[in-house]
């Protein structure tokens, strides 16, 4: 339940469209739903502005389906991350109108995210990736943002091995309100982007690279030690976490103006 739904519920109680007892029953279920193996947080959208998201790894298709059912009922939308194609097919067989993207491994309800825009086009996020191998993490970030109603502009395969490719997109970068920079190997792209723009930059190191990249640790340390100021860094391969942070920044900017 979000603020709009809670306001509507309270208004319906005030006007008598919903009885006090029925209103109390709905509010009683607000904190969470205990479904045995999980306590689904129905209060999160009120606290954080975003409903709970399902982390798919380690969960069975049955568990994911049951959590989806609660989230859809209470929020009218739901998102799951790190879902394999096989698991997605099993969950989709139980719940209709779920959409799946095999690159980002996101599974969501109800409609393609590009059909909903909560923010105006000027409040867009740019998602930049160093190489094609970084695309799964970049798309996890981009599609999560679109699920939250954020316009996204993608700039992919513009790593420092061919830095001239990045410079062709200077205007897009300069006009973005926030940038998510996704890079593996040594992770240098994020420092370059941070040195070009005035908006917040969120670095996402990926586990792409040869042995001495230590499964993303080299890129993580490079981003943490960047000499470009104004860069925040999330965990290795955490495109979802970067998107959530970017959404919070954009929502605050949008609310201050409107």
N, C-alpha and C positions, 0 to 999 in steps of 0.2 A: 504493500500500500504506500502510495506517495502522498504528498501534501494536498494535491488536488482531490484525490479520492477521499482523504480524511475530511477535508473541508466540506465536500459534498455530503458525506455521511452525517456529519454533525448538523449541517443545514437541513437535511431530510428529517432528522430527529426533532429539530426545532420546529419545523413546519407540520409535523405530525404524519409525514409520509411513511416514516419508519417508527415503530413503537420503541419506547425506551428499552424494553426488554430485548428486542431484536438488536438494537444498537449496542447494548451491553455485550450481547453474545458475539457480535462481530469484533468489538474492541477486545474481548477476552482472547480471541485468537490472534490478535495483532502481533504480540512479541515474537512468537515462533510456533511452528507446527512440529510436534514430535511424531515422527513416522517410524520410530523404532531404531533404525540404524543411523538416522540423521535428525537434527533439529534445524529445520529450514527457517532462516531468519527473515521474517516478514517485516521487520522494523527497519531494515537496513536502508531502504530508500528514503525513509524519513530522516534518519541520522546522517546519511552520507550523500544523498541525492542520486544514488544508483542502487538498484536491487541486487540481491545476492547473485553471484555467478557460479555456475557449477564447474569445479575443476575435475575433468573427466578421468585423468590417469588414476588407475588403481580402483576405480568404481566399476561395477558390473552394469551391463545394459539395463537390467531390472532396476537397480538403484538409481541410475541416471534418469530413467523414465519416470519413476515415482517422484523424484525431486522436481523434474520438469512439470509434472502435473500440478504440484503445489504452487510453483512459481507462476505458472500461466494463470491459474485460478486467482491468485492474490495480486499479481502485477500486470496481467494481460500481455506479458512479454517475458522472455527468458533466453539466457545465453549460456552455452557450455563450451569450455576450452579443452584442447588436447584430446580430441575425440578421433579415434581411428575410423577408417571407412567401414570396416566390418561392424563396429559398435554403432556407428551412425545408422546403418541400414536396419539394425535390430531395433533401435529406438524409434526410427521413422515408421517402422511397421506397426508400432503401438500408438504413436501420436502423429496425427496428420498435420500437414502444413508446417512441418519443420524443414528448415533449409540447411544444407551442408556444403561447406567449401573444403575440398580435400587438401588445398595448399596450406591454408591457415589452420586447418583442423578445427574450425569453429562450427557449432551446431546451434541454430537459433530459431526463435518463434517471435512474431508470426510471419512477417513479410520480408522480402529482400530489403536490406537496410537502406539502399539508395532511394527507396520510395518515401522515406521519412527524413525530414530535415527539421530539427528543433532549433538550430542556429541559422542565421542568415549566411549567405554565401561569403560575405567578407570575413566572417570569423572561421576561416578554414585552417586546418592543420596540414602541414606538409610532412609526408613520410618519405624519408630519403634512405636508400640502401646502397651499400658499397658494391655488392655483386649479386648475380642471380641466385647464388647459393644462400643468400641471406633472405630471399623472398618469403619463405614460410613465416619467419619471425616478423618481417615487415608487414605481411598481409594480416597476421594476427593483430597487429596494432591498428592497421588501416580499417579493417572490417569491424573491429571492436568500436572504434570511433564512429563509424557509420551507423552501427547498431544504436549508439547513444545519440544519434541525430547530428553528428558533426560533419560538415563538408570536408572532404579529404582530397588533396592533390598528391599524387604519387610521382616520385622521381627516383627511378630504380637503375641500378648498374652504373653508378657514377663515382666509383671508388678512386682512390688516389693514384692507382696505376695508370689512369687516364683522366687526370684531374680536369682537363679541358671540357669533358662531358658535363661536369657539374656547373661550370661557369655559364653555360648556355641557359641555365635556369635561375640566374641571379634575381630576376624580377619576381618570379614566383616565391623564391626564398625570402626576399626582402618584404614582401607583402603578407607573408604568413604570420599568424598570431602566435603560433607555437610550432616547433619542428621536432620530429622524432627522427633521430639519426641511427640507423641500424648498420653495424659493421662487425665483421669477424677479422681473421688474420691478426694484424697489429692494431686495428681499430682506429686508424689515424683520421678517417673521414670525419668523425665527430668533432675533433679539434679544428679541422679546416672549416666546417660549417659554423662552428661556434665563433670563429674569427671573422666571419663574413656578415653576420646578422645581429640585429638588436633584440630580437624576441627570445624568449626562453628556449633552450635546446635540451632535449632529453636524449641521452645516449643509451643505446641498447647494444651491449656486446653480444656477439653470437658465438656459438661453439664451432664455427666454421674455421678451418685452418689445419696446417700440418702439425706434427708432433710438438714442436716448441711453443705452439699457441696454447697448449695445455687446456684444450676444450673450452676456450673462451677467456681463460684467465689473463692471457696477454692483452687481449682487447679491453678487458675490464680495467686492468691497471693503467693502460694508456689513457683511457677516458677519465679515470679518477685523477690522473696526474696531468690533465690537459692544462696548457698555459692560457687557453682561451677561457675567459670568465663567463659566468652565467650558464654553466652546463650542469645539469643534474644527471645522475647515472643510476639506472635500475639494474637488477640482477641479470645474469647471463641468460639469453634467449627469452627474456620476459617482455615480449611485445605487448601482452595484455596489461601488465602493470604500467608500462609507459603510456598506453592509451588512456587508462583511468586517470593518471596524473594530468595528462594533456587536457582531458575533458574537464577536470576540476578547474584548471587555469582558464579555459575558454568560457566555462559557465560563469565564473566570477567576473570576467571581463564583460560578458554580454549583459549580466545583471546590473553592473555598475552603469552601463550606458543606457539601458532601457528602464 
